[in-house]
Amino acid sequence: MPGPIAPNRPNTRIHMRITIDTDRCTGHGLCYAQAPILVEPDDRGYGQVVQADVAPEHEAAARRAEGNCPERAVILSDR
């Protein structure tokens, strides 16, 4: 089954999701520095996902956020 269609992009399919393992996150902030459209800081400075479905134009940023997390708390998965 294909993934959902990206908001405001009627023919663009979503193939990736981003999540944060809150047990691993220690608040370095590299995730939201690399992918601010997808992740923002919460009130304590920990990353929180604000856009879980990663549109194709944001996949590179999501991969940077995953690759730069020292705790490997940023998790990308296929839809």
C-alpha beads as a LAMMPS data file, in Angstrom:
LAMMPS data file: protein, C-alpha beads

79 atoms
78 bonds

1 atom types
1 bond types

-500.0 500.0 xlo xhi
-500.0 500.0 ylo yhi
-500.0 500.0 zlo zhi

Masses

1 110.0

Atoms # bond

1 1 1 0.000 0.000 0.000
2 1 1 1.503 3.354 -0.993
3 1 1 2.151 5.994 1.643
4 1 1 -0.013 9.055 2.187
5 1 1 0.030 12.006 -0.138
6 1 1 2.053 14.999 1.059
7 1 1 -0.029 17.947 2.258
8 1 1 -0.315 20.687 -0.368
9 1 1 1.417 18.389 -2.889
10 1 1 -1.394 16.304 -4.413
11 1 1 0.752 13.836 -6.377
12 1 1 3.721 13.519 -4.026
13 1 1 3.834 10.279 -2.036
14 1 1 5.442 10.093 1.391
15 1 1 7.955 7.249 1.728
16 1 1 9.670 8.129 5.002
17 1 1 8.749 8.935 8.605
18 1 1 10.904 10.488 11.304
19 1 1 10.593 9.750 15.024
20 1 1 12.698 10.451 18.107
21 1 1 13.402 7.865 20.781
22 1 1 12.794 10.014 23.851
23 1 1 14.589 7.502 26.092
24 1 1 17.808 8.054 24.126
25 1 1 17.562 11.802 23.452
26 1 1 19.749 13.952 25.700
27 1 1 18.982 17.322 24.103
28 1 1 22.026 18.098 21.959
29 1 1 19.754 19.857 19.467
30 1 1 21.501 18.648 16.340
31 1 1 18.281 17.163 14.975
32 1 1 16.403 20.442 14.892
33 1 1 19.485 22.280 13.675
34 1 1 19.634 19.918 10.686
35 1 1 15.899 19.535 10.005
36 1 1 13.969 22.481 11.495
37 1 1 10.968 21.833 9.249
38 1 1 10.585 18.373 10.829
39 1 1 11.909 18.744 14.392
40 1 1 11.741 21.591 16.900
41 1 1 12.996 21.948 20.473
42 1 1 10.546 21.365 23.276
43 1 1 10.521 23.611 26.342
44 1 1 13.553 21.744 27.782
45 1 1 15.589 21.753 24.556
46 1 1 14.891 18.154 23.570
47 1 1 13.929 17.432 19.978
48 1 1 10.281 16.849 19.211
49 1 1 8.914 15.851 15.838
50 1 1 6.506 18.398 14.391
51 1 1 6.185 16.786 10.939
52 1 1 6.494 12.984 11.080
53 1 1 5.802 12.356 7.384
54 1 1 8.919 13.413 5.502
55 1 1 8.185 14.962 2.103
56 1 1 10.703 14.065 -0.621
57 1 1 12.241 17.549 -0.581
58 1 1 13.045 17.138 3.146
59 1 1 14.547 13.638 3.003
60 1 1 18.149 14.919 2.883
61 1 1 17.563 17.054 5.994
62 1 1 15.968 14.085 7.784
63 1 1 18.997 11.933 6.956
64 1 1 21.335 14.658 8.266
65 1 1 19.333 14.831 11.503
66 1 1 19.583 11.051 11.877
67 1 1 23.283 10.936 11.044
68 1 1 24.241 13.780 13.381
69 1 1 22.453 12.537 16.492
70 1 1 25.146 11.327 18.931
71 1 1 22.679 9.056 20.749
72 1 1 21.080 7.676 17.577
73 1 1 17.718 8.852 18.930
74 1 1 16.498 10.056 15.528
75 1 1 14.906 7.166 13.665
76 1 1 13.873 7.119 10.012
77 1 1 11.527 4.445 8.776
78 1 1 9.886 3.545 5.495
79 1 1 6.192 4.196 5.098

Bonds

1 1 1 2
2 1 2 3
3 1 3 4
4 1 4 5
5 1 5 6
6 1 6 7
7 1 7 8
8 1 8 9
9 1 9 10
10 1 10 11
11 1 11 12
12 1 12 13
13 1 13 14
14 1 14 15
15 1 15 16
16 1 16 17
17 1 17 18
18 1 18 19
19 1 19 20
20 1 20 21
21 1 21 22
22 1 22 23
23 1 23 24
24 1 24 25
25 1 25 26
26 1 26 27
27 1 27 28
28 1 28 29
29 1 29 30
30 1 30 31
31 1 31 32
32 1 32 33
33 1 33 34
34 1 34 35
35 1 35 36
36 1 36 37
37 1 37 38
38 1 38 39
39 1 39 40
40 1 40 41
41 1 41 42
42 1 42 43
43 1 43 44
44 1 44 45
45 1 45 46
46 1 46 47
47 1 47 48
48 1 48 49
49 1 49 50
50 1 50 51
51 1 51 52
52 1 52 53
53 1 53 54
54 1 54 55
55 1 55 56
56 1 56 57
57 1 57 58
58 1 58 59
59 1 59 60
60 1 60 61
61 1 61 62
62 1 62 63
63 1 63 64
64 1 64 65
65 1 65 66
66 1 66 67
67 1 67 68
68 1 68 69
69 1 69 70
70 1 70 71
71 1 71 72
72 1 72 73
73 1 73 74
74 1 74 75
75 1 75 76
76 1 76 77
77 1 77 78
78 1 78 79
